[in-house]
Amino acid sequence: MHRRKFLKNSTLGSVAILGTAPLISCAETETKTAGNIRPDGPVAICTWDFGNATDKAWSVLRAGGTALDAAEQGVMVEEADPENQTVGLGGRPDRDGFVTLDACIMDSQSNCGAVMGLEGYVHAVSVARRVMEKTPHVILVGDGASQFASEQGFSRTDLLTAKSRKEWVEWKKTSEYAPVINIENHDTIGMLTLDANGDLAGACTTSGMAYKLRGRVGDSPVIGAGLYVDPEVGAATATGMGEEVVRTVGSFLIVELMRQGKSPEEACREGVLRIMKKNAGRTDFQIGFIALNTLGETGGYCIQPGFSYRQYDSKGHRNTPVESYLKS
């Protein structure tokens, strides 16, 4: 969570920046784009500054791998990192001390799979892919998801690390659920990829809100909310308060806005501002989206009420304060 290297992508347009941390981490590309010309090379982006994840996805794409493989292997990096306490191994537990994982994956042919409330298996995204490829279903939950993971040969692991357990024990002294909503409390990694064949894919994985009610599921494993891929238009994924994303079918909304002609950044901005208008006066949540269209263009937008944000262009120059848009 201390990474601060922003890997520049020549296709990146303007994004909304939270403090000093970017909403989008991008894999480096070897080509530049102009206007609406698709880059000659592939693209990989993910939420927040998870540069190791996009590096991995880019290495898969550069070697000729598929968008689906790149998305899966990219987010697996964070699932396996015990220092990332919002995804996979080392994720913060629910209020009863159980680490439960949610994930989904989707390709350009609308194939998709998801797991919710998965316990004991690090790579929830890979279990989700097996659901997609090995069953007639889209979603498996709880004990059923864990049973399926075992049957598929995944190794069982205790996901609660000493660090996360210690923090949970301290939290229990007050049992006051007051999650810190800020740029260092990332609760998701969502990744979008475009391969050399022009195929899109996406993956989203999380351990959810720290100390949530047992059984709570946010937007991350919900197709259309936390992630959506449409081969004719593009793909989007969300981060932030999952309940608000679910209520607006957020990622599907972003893709549909791109279908109507908006750029990825414009679509993400519109989606965020719609949610904010429905929650006027609230300051206890954060919402963000990133998007990738079939041309290889990327964009993102994120707001947390109560903070002063400005929109930045691709050169880091500040533009109009975001607050003015909310008042219009």
Secondary structure as UniProt FT lines:
FT   TURN            10..11
FT   STRAND          12..18
FT   TURN            19..20
FT   STRAND          24..26
FT   TURN            35..36
FT   STRAND          43..47
FT   HELIX           51..62
FT   TURN            63..64
FT   HELIX           67..79
FT   TURN            82..83
FT   TURN            85..86
FT   TURN            89..90
FT   TURN            95..96
FT   STRAND          101..107
FT   TURN            108..109
FT   STRAND          112..118
FT   HELIX           124..134
FT   STRAND          139..141
FT   HELIX           142..151
FT   TURN            152..153
FT   HELIX           162..172
FT   TURN            173..175
FT   TURN            183..184
FT   STRAND          189..194
FT   TURN            196..197
FT   STRAND          200..206
FT   TURN            210..211
FT   TURN            214..215
FT   TURN            220..221
FT   TURN            224..226
FT   STRAND          227..230
FT   TURN            231..233
FT   STRAND          234..240
FT   HELIX           242..247
FT   TURN            248..249
FT   HELIX           250..259
FT   TURN            260..261
FT   HELIX           264..278
FT   TURN            279..281
FT   STRAND          287..293
FT   TURN            294..295
FT   STRAND          298..303
FT   TURN            305..306
FT   STRAND          310..312
FT   TURN            314..315
FT   STRAND          318..321
FT   HELIX           322..327
//
